[in-house]
Amino acid sequence: MKWFSISGISKEAKRIRWPKTKDLVSDSSEVIIFTLAFMAFFTLCEFIIAALLKLAGIGV
């Protein structure tokens, strides 16, 4: 069996363990929650640094 052939690819595709819907939703939710949390953290940090720089007279 050649690996890079239609039969090899289809045989390999049958061996893949596709995630269950519950696992997929759970993992996707975790990624979205962590992304939103990091977005909020970095946005808050940016506002704090901008305010400190404004108090110091640096920037506009």
Biopython code that builds the backbone (N, CA, C, O; Angstrom):
import numpy as np
from Bio.PDB.StructureBuilder import StructureBuilder

atoms = [
    (1, "MET", "N", (0.840, -1.188, 0.000)),
    (1, "MET", "CA", (0.000, 0.000, 0.000)),
    (1, "MET", "C", (0.882, 1.248, 0.000)),
    (1, "MET", "O", (1.726, 1.434, 0.877)),
    (2, "LYS", "N", (0.671, 2.073, -0.979)),
    (2, "LYS", "CA", (1.349, 3.362, -0.987)),
    (2, "LYS", "C", (0.575, 4.311, -0.074)),
    (2, "LYS", "O", (-0.655, 4.307, -0.048)),
    (3, "TRP", "N", (1.305, 5.106, 0.654)),
    (3, "TRP", "CA", (0.624, 6.027, 1.567)),
    (3, "TRP", "C", (-0.073, 7.124, 0.780)),
    (3, "TRP", "O", (-1.199, 7.507, 1.101)),
    (4, "PHE", "N", (0.595, 7.630, -0.250)),
    (4, "PHE", "CA", (0.030, 8.762, -0.990)),
    (4, "PHE", "C", (-0.754, 8.265, -2.199)),
    (4, "PHE", "O", (-0.417, 8.568, -3.343)),
    (5, "SER", "N", (-1.786, 7.510, -1.929)),
    (5, "SER", "CA", (-2.695, 7.039, -2.973)),
    (5, "SER", "C", (-4.112, 7.165, -2.437)),
    (5, "SER", "O", (-4.319, 7.345, -1.237)),
    (6, "ILE", "N", (-5.065, 7.071, -3.316)),
    (6, "ILE", "CA", (-6.463, 7.205, -2.899)),
    (6, "ILE", "C", (-6.828, 6.131, -1.884)),
    (6, "ILE", "O", (-7.494, 6.421, -0.891)),
    (7, "SER", "N", (-6.402, 4.899, -2.120)),
    (7, "SER", "CA", (-6.742, 3.829, -1.177)),
    (7, "SER", "C", (-6.039, 4.033, 0.165)),
    (7, "SER", "O", (-6.624, 3.764, 1.214)),
    (8, "GLY", "N", (-4.788, 4.507, 0.144)),
    (8, "GLY", "CA", (-4.062, 4.762, 1.385)),
    (8, "GLY", "C", (-4.670, 5.902, 2.175)),
    (8, "GLY", "O", (-4.772, 5.841, 3.400)),
    (9, "ILE", "N", (-5.073, 6.942, 1.461)),
    (9, "ILE", "CA", (-5.687, 8.093, 2.133)),
    (9, "ILE", "C", (-7.038, 7.704, 2.726)),
    (9, "ILE", "O", (-7.342, 8.075, 3.860)),
    (10, "SER", "N", (-7.851, 6.964, 1.977)),
    (10, "SER", "CA", (-9.166, 6.579, 2.511)),
    (10, "SER", "C", (-9.021, 5.617, 3.689)),
    (10, "SER", "O", (-9.801, 5.680, 4.639)),
    (11, "LYS", "N", (-8.028, 4.727, 3.632)),
    (11, "LYS", "CA", (-7.801, 3.809, 4.751)),
    (11, "LYS", "C", (-7.362, 4.596, 5.999)),
    (11, "LYS", "O", (-7.806, 4.304, 7.110)),
    (12, "GLU", "N", (-6.501, 5.578, 5.808)),
    (12, "GLU", "CA", (-6.042, 6.400, 6.930)),
    (12, "GLU", "C", (-7.180, 7.253, 7.485)),
    (12, "GLU", "O", (-7.270, 7.451, 8.697)),
    (13, "ALA", "N", (-8.051, 7.761, 6.608)),
    (13, "ALA", "CA", (-9.180, 8.587, 7.052)),
    (13, "ALA", "C", (-10.150, 7.773, 7.899)),
    (13, "ALA", "O", (-10.784, 8.326, 8.798)),
    (14, "LYS", "N", (-10.282, 6.482, 7.638)),
    (14, "LYS", "CA", (-11.174, 5.641, 8.440)),
    (14, "LYS", "C", (-10.620, 5.396, 9.840)),
    (14, "LYS", "O", (-11.376, 5.074, 10.756)),
    (15, "ARG", "N", (-9.308, 5.546, 10.012)),
    (15, "ARG", "CA", (-8.685, 5.315, 11.322)),
    (15, "ARG", "C", (-8.783, 6.535, 12.236)),
    (15, "ARG", "O", (-8.496, 6.444, 13.429)),
    (16, "ILE", "N", (-9.186, 7.669, 11.681)),
    (16, "ILE", "CA", (-9.264, 8.898, 12.472)),
    (16, "ILE", "C", (-10.397, 8.772, 13.480)),
    (16, "ILE", "O", (-11.493, 8.321, 13.143)),
    (17, "ARG", "N", (-10.122, 9.179, 14.739)),
    (17, "ARG", "CA", (-11.168, 9.219, 15.764)),
    (17, "ARG", "C", (-11.705, 10.640, 15.795)),
    (17, "ARG", "O", (-11.085, 11.539, 16.362)),
    (18, "TRP", "N", (-12.850, 10.831, 15.186)),
    (18, "TRP", "CA", (-13.460, 12.147, 15.142)),
    (18, "TRP", "C", (-14.077, 12.454, 16.506)),
    (18, "TRP", "O", (-14.632, 11.563, 17.150)),
    (19, "PRO", "N", (-13.982, 13.712, 16.948)),
    (19, "PRO", "CA", (-14.533, 14.043, 18.267)),
    (19, "PRO", "C", (-16.054, 13.953, 18.285)),
    (19, "PRO", "O", (-16.729, 14.213, 17.289)),
    (20, "LYS", "N", (-16.563, 13.577, 19.444)),
    (20, "LYS", "CA", (-18.014, 13.528, 19.639)),
    (20, "LYS", "C", (-18.519, 14.962, 19.766)),
    (20, "LYS", "O", (-17.748, 15.872, 20.072)),
    (21, "THR", "N", (-19.786, 15.158, 19.536)),
    (21, "THR", "CA", (-20.370, 16.503, 19.580)),
    (21, "THR", "C", (-20.170, 17.145, 20.949)),
    (21, "THR", "O", (-19.853, 18.331, 21.041)),
    (22, "LYS", "N", (-20.353, 16.364, 22.012)),
    (22, "LYS", "CA", (-20.197, 16.898, 23.372)),
    (22, "LYS", "C", (-18.762, 17.379, 23.598)),
    (22, "LYS", "O", (-18.553, 18.457, 24.153)),
    (23, "ASP", "N", (-17.782, 16.593, 23.174)),
    (23, "ASP", "CA", (-16.376, 16.981, 23.326)),
    (23, "ASP", "C", (-16.055, 18.222, 22.492)),
    (23, "ASP", "O", (-15.345, 19.118, 22.946)),
    (24, "LEU", "N", (-16.581, 18.264, 21.280)),
    (24, "LEU", "CA", (-16.329, 19.385, 20.390)),
    (24, "LEU", "C", (-16.889, 20.682, 20.958)),
    (24, "LEU", "O", (-16.227, 21.718, 20.924)),
    (25, "VAL", "N", (-18.106, 20.621, 21.478)),
    (25, "VAL", "CA", (-18.728, 21.812, 22.070)),
    (25, "VAL", "C", (-17.972, 22.241, 23.320)),
    (25, "VAL", "O", (-17.747, 23.433, 23.529)),
    (26, "SER", "N", (-17.580, 21.289, 24.145)),
    (26, "SER", "CA", (-16.852, 21.600, 25.372)),
    (26, "SER", "C", (-15.501, 22.248, 25.072)),
    (26, "SER", "O", (-15.150, 23.267, 25.668)),
    (27, "ASP", "N", (-14.750, 21.659, 24.154)),
    (27, "ASP", "CA", (-13.439, 22.208, 23.818)),
    (27, "ASP", "C", (-13.551, 23.577, 23.148)),
    (27, "ASP", "O", (-12.768, 24.481, 23.437)),
    (28, "SER", "N", (-14.520, 23.724, 22.261)),
    (28, "SER", "CA", (-14.718, 25.007, 21.584)),
    (28, "SER", "C", (-15.129, 26.086, 22.587)),
    (28, "SER", "O", (-14.679, 27.228, 22.488)),
    (29, "SER", "N", (-15.972, 25.733, 23.542)),
    (29, "SER", "CA", (-16.394, 26.686, 24.563)),
    (29, "SER", "C", (-15.209, 27.137, 25.412)),
    (29, "SER", "O", (-15.083, 28.320, 25.731)),
    (30, "GLU", "N", (-14.352, 26.202, 25.772)),
    (30, "GLU", "CA", (-13.164, 26.561, 26.551)),
    (30, "GLU", "C", (-12.281, 27.532, 25.782)),
    (30, "GLU", "O", (-11.791, 28.507, 26.351)),
    (31, "VAL", "N", (-12.076, 27.280, 24.516)),
    (31, "VAL", "CA", (-11.232, 28.162, 23.700)),
    (31, "VAL", "C", (-11.842, 29.559, 23.609)),
    (31, "VAL", "O", (-11.136, 30.559, 23.735)),
    (32, "ILE", "N", (-13.146, 29.622, 23.392)),
    (32, "ILE", "CA", (-13.810, 30.927, 23.278)),
    (32, "ILE", "C", (-13.761, 31.679, 24.599)),
    (32, "ILE", "O", (-13.517, 32.886, 24.613)),
    (33, "ILE", "N", (-13.991, 30.981, 25.712)),
    (33, "ILE", "CA", (-13.956, 31.629, 27.032)),
    (33, "ILE", "C", (-12.559, 32.158, 27.348)),
    (33, "ILE", "O", (-12.415, 33.293, 27.803)),
    (34, "PHE", "N", (-11.530, 31.346, 27.111)),
    (34, "PHE", "CA", (-10.168, 31.807, 27.369)),
    (34, "PHE", "C", (-9.785, 32.967, 26.458)),
    (34, "PHE", "O", (-9.096, 33.892, 26.888)),
    (35, "THR", "N", (-10.225, 32.924, 25.205)),
    (35, "THR", "CA", (-9.930, 34.019, 24.282)),
    (35, "THR", "C", (-10.583, 35.313, 24.754)),
    (35, "THR", "O", (-9.950, 36.368, 24.736)),
    (36, "LEU", "N", (-11.839, 35.239, 25.175)),
    (36, "LEU", "CA", (-12.520, 36.425, 25.677)),
    (36, "LEU", "C", (-11.890, 36.939, 26.973)),
    (36, "LEU", "O", (-11.795, 38.148, 27.182)),
    (37, "ALA", "N", (-11.460, 36.019, 27.843)),
    (37, "ALA", "CA", (-10.819, 36.423, 29.096)),
    (37, "ALA", "C", (-9.496, 37.141, 28.816)),
    (37, "ALA", "O", (-9.211, 38.176, 29.417)),
    (38, "PHE", "N", (-8.693, 36.593, 27.906)),
    (38, "PHE", "CA", (-7.429, 37.252, 27.570)),
    (38, "PHE", "C", (-7.673, 38.588, 26.877)),
    (38, "PHE", "O", (-6.934, 39.546, 27.104)),
    (39, "MET", "N", (-8.701, 38.662, 26.034)),
    (39, "MET", "CA", (-9.033, 39.920, 25.379)),
    (39, "MET", "C", (-9.392, 40.982, 26.424)),
    (39, "MET", "O", (-8.930, 42.120, 26.341)),
    (40, "ALA", "N", (-10.214, 40.605, 27.401)),
    (40, "ALA", "CA", (-10.599, 41.542, 28.455)),
    (40, "ALA", "C", (-9.386, 41.957, 29.279)),
    (40, "ALA", "O", (-9.244, 43.132, 29.620)),
    (41, "PHE", "N", (-8.511, 41.008, 29.602)),
    (41, "PHE", "CA", (-7.316, 41.312, 30.393)),
    (41, "PHE", "C", (-6.412, 42.302, 29.669)),
    (41, "PHE", "O", (-5.981, 43.296, 30.254)),
    (42, "PHE", "N", (-6.122, 42.033, 28.394)),
    (42, "PHE", "CA", (-5.215, 42.906, 27.659)),
    (42, "PHE", "C", (-5.844, 44.270, 27.370)),
    (42, "PHE", "O", (-5.139, 45.278, 27.328)),
    (43, "THR", "N", (-7.156, 44.310, 27.172)),
    (43, "THR", "CA", (-7.832, 45.593, 26.979)),
    (43, "THR", "C", (-7.765, 46.413, 28.263)),
    (43, "THR", "O", (-7.505, 47.616, 28.216)),
    (44, "LEU", "N", (-7.992, 45.782, 29.393)),
    (44, "LEU", "CA", (-7.899, 46.477, 30.677)),
    (44, "LEU", "C", (-6.473, 46.989, 30.910)),
    (44, "LEU", "O", (-6.285, 48.123, 31.352)),
    (45, "CYS", "N", (-5.487, 46.166, 30.619)),
    (45, "CYS", "CA", (-4.091, 46.590, 30.768)),
    (45, "CYS", "C", (-3.782, 47.785, 29.880)),
    (45, "CYS", "O", (-3.088, 48.713, 30.297)),
    (46, "GLU", "N", (-4.295, 47.763, 28.660)),
    (46, "GLU", "CA", (-4.039, 48.877, 27.742)),
    (46, "GLU", "C", (-4.660, 50.175, 28.260)),
    (46, "GLU", "O", (-4.042, 51.237, 28.184)),
    (47, "PHE", "N", (-5.895, 50.085, 28.791)),
    (47, "PHE", "CA", (-6.534, 51.277, 29.338)),
    (47, "PHE", "C", (-5.773, 51.811, 30.553)),
    (47, "PHE", "O", (-5.619, 53.024, 30.700)),
    (48, "ILE", "N", (-5.303, 50.931, 31.410)),
    (48, "ILE", "CA", (-4.557, 51.354, 32.597)),
    (48, "ILE", "C", (-3.248, 52.009, 32.193)),
    (48, "ILE", "O", (-2.899, 53.065, 32.720)),
    (49, "ILE", "N", (-2.523, 51.401, 31.271)),
    (49, "ILE", "CA", (-1.252, 51.979, 30.829)),
    (49, "ILE", "C", (-1.480, 53.319, 30.135)),
    (49, "ILE", "O", (-0.706, 54.255, 30.334)),
    (50, "ALA", "N", (-2.537, 53.422, 29.319)),
    (50, "ALA", "CA", (-2.849, 54.683, 28.643)),
    (50, "ALA", "C", (-3.173, 55.769, 29.667)),
    (50, "ALA", "O", (-2.747, 56.914, 29.516)),
    (51, "ALA", "N", (-3.924, 55.412, 30.705)),
    (51, "ALA", "CA", (-4.266, 56.389, 31.745)),
    (51, "ALA", "C", (-3.019, 56.834, 32.498)),
    (51, "ALA", "O", (-2.862, 58.019, 32.790)),
    (52, "LEU", "N", (-2.131, 55.895, 32.814)),
    (52, "LEU", "CA", (-0.891, 56.260, 33.511)),
    (52, "LEU", "C", (-0.003, 57.149, 32.649)),
    (52, "LEU", "O", (0.604, 58.096, 33.150)),
    (53, "LEU", "N", (0.074, 56.850, 31.371)),
    (53, "LEU", "CA", (0.875, 57.686, 30.477)),
    (53, "LEU", "C", (0.263, 59.073, 30.323)),
    (53, "LEU", "O", (0.985, 60.065, 30.218)),
    (54, "LYS", "N", (-1.068, 59.145, 30.310)),
    (54, "LYS", "CA", (-1.732, 60.443, 30.212)),
    (54, "LYS", "C", (-1.462, 61.274, 31.464)),
    (54, "LYS", "O", (-1.248, 62.483, 31.378)),
    (55, "LEU", "N", (-1.473, 60.611, 32.644)),
    (55, "LEU", "CA", (-1.166, 61.315, 33.893)),
    (55, "LEU", "C", (0.273, 61.812, 33.903)),
    (55, "LEU", "O", (0.569, 62.866, 34.468)),
    (56, "ALA", "N", (1.162, 61.056, 33.282)),
    (56, "ALA", "CA", (2.567, 61.442, 33.233)),
    (56, "ALA", "C", (2.826, 62.501, 32.160)),
    (56, "ALA", "O", (3.929, 63.042, 32.080)),
    (57, "GLY", "N", (1.826, 62.799, 31.340)),
    (57, "GLY", "CA", (1.974, 63.816, 30.308)),
    (57, "GLY", "C", (2.578, 63.275, 29.024)),
    (57, "GLY", "O", (3.029, 64.043, 28.174)),
    (58, "ILE", "N", (2.587, 61.973, 28.883)),
    (58, "ILE", "CA", (3.142, 61.349, 27.684)),
    (58, "ILE", "C", (1.973, 60.909, 26.807)),
    (58, "ILE", "O", (1.013, 60.314, 27.298)),
    (59, "GLY", "N", (2.054, 61.195, 25.534)),
    (59, "GLY", "CA", (1.000, 60.763, 24.623)),
    (59, "GLY", "C", (-0.140, 61.738, 24.556)),
    (59, "GLY", "O", (-0.124, 62.785, 25.202)),
    (60, "VAL", "N", (-1.115, 61.392, 23.781)),
    (60, "VAL", "CA", (-2.253, 62.290, 23.572)),
    (60, "VAL", "C", (-3.487, 61.717, 24.213)),
    (60, "VAL", "O", (-4.556, 62.325, 24.148)),
]
sb = StructureBuilder()
sb.init_structure("model")
sb.init_model(0)
sb.init_chain("A")
sb.init_seg("    ")
for serial, (resi, resn, name, xyz) in enumerate(atoms, 1):
    if name == "N":
        sb.init_residue(resn, " ", resi, " ")
    sb.init_atom(name, np.array(xyz, "f"), 0.0, 1.0, " ", f" {name:<3s}", serial, name[0])
structure = sb.get_structure()
